[in-house]
């Protein structure tokens, strides 16, 4: 799948700070795709920004394509988002 190959080229580690990821979202796009533009992450989503549809697609995208569980920490109604990466670390 082409999307998967493009995603693998992006080093997400350099964008993750304190367990959070900053990105800009463009809803109602012709494709769903994560890209690097001008040194920043940008996520194009096919979903419309209505009734939380784009936010839900964002969360599903990270889970399905990257295997990351995320929640929106900031930017629920904004194109600029801060995502918190949820880890399954269990305390012994």
C-alpha positions as CSV (number, residue, x, y, z in Angstrom):
1,X,0.0,0.0,0.0
2,X,1.5,3.4,-1.0
3,X,0.3,5.2,2.1
4,X,2.1,2.7,4.3
5,X,5.4,3.2,2.4
6,X,5.1,7.0,2.6
7,X,4.4,6.8,6.4
8,X,7.4,4.6,7.0
9,X,9.7,7.3,5.5
10,X,8.6,9.7,8.2
11,X,10.6,9.6,11.4
12,X,7.8,10.3,14.0
13,X,10.3,10.2,16.9
14,X,11.6,13.6,16.0
15,X,8.1,15.1,16.3
16,X,7.2,13.5,19.6
17,X,8.0,15.6,22.6
18,X,7.0,14.6,26.2
19,X,4.7,11.9,24.8
20,X,2.8,14.4,22.5
21,X,2.7,15.0,18.8
22,X,1.9,18.3,17.1
23,X,0.4,18.3,13.7
24,X,-1.9,20.3,11.3
25,X,-5.0,18.6,10.0
26,X,-6.7,19.4,6.7
27,X,-10.2,17.9,6.7
28,X,-12.4,17.2,3.6
29,X,-9.3,16.3,1.5
30,X,-9.3,14.1,-1.5
31,X,-7.1,11.6,0.3
32,X,-6.2,10.5,3.9
33,X,-2.5,10.8,4.2
34,X,0.2,11.9,6.7
35,X,3.0,14.0,5.1
36,X,6.0,16.1,6.2
37,X,5.7,19.7,4.8
38,X,8.2,22.4,5.6
39,X,9.5,20.4,8.6
40,X,6.1,19.9,10.1
41,X,3.6,17.0,10.1
42,X,0.4,17.5,8.2
43,X,-2.5,15.0,8.1
44,X,-4.9,15.2,5.2
45,X,-8.3,13.6,6.1
46,X,-11.2,12.7,3.8
47,X,-13.7,13.2,6.6
48,X,-15.5,16.5,7.0
49,X,-15.1,18.7,10.1
50,X,-18.7,18.1,11.2
51,X,-19.9,16.3,14.3
52,X,-16.4,15.2,15.2
53,X,-16.0,13.1,12.1
54,X,-12.5,14.4,11.2
55,X,-11.3,13.9,14.8
56,X,-12.5,10.3,14.8
57,X,-10.9,9.6,11.5
58,X,-7.6,11.1,12.8
59,X,-7.7,8.7,15.8
60,X,-8.6,5.7,13.6
61,X,-5.8,6.6,11.2
62,X,-3.1,6.6,13.8
63,X,-4.4,3.3,15.3
64,X,-4.8,1.5,11.9
65,X,-1.8,2.8,9.9
66,X,0.7,3.4,12.6
67,X,-0.4,1.2,15.5
68,X,-0.5,4.1,17.9
69,X,-3.3,4.8,20.3
70,X,-3.7,8.6,20.6
71,X,-6.1,11.1,22.1
72,X,-6.5,14.7,21.2
73,X,-5.0,16.7,24.0
74,X,-5.6,20.1,22.4
75,X,-7.3,21.4,19.3
76,X,-10.7,19.6,19.2
77,X,-12.1,22.4,17.1
78,X,-8.9,23.5,15.5
79,X,-6.8,22.4,12.6
80,X,-3.7,22.6,14.8
81,X,-3.7,19.6,17.1
82,X,-1.7,18.2,19.9
83,X,-2.0,14.5,20.3
84,X,-1.1,12.5,23.4
85,X,0.3,9.1,22.6
86,X,-1.2,6.5,25.0
87,X,1.1,3.7,26.0
88,X,0.1,0.4,27.5
89,X,2.9,0.5,30.2
90,X,1.6,-1.5,33.1
91,X,3.1,-1.0,36.6
92,X,4.2,-4.1,38.3
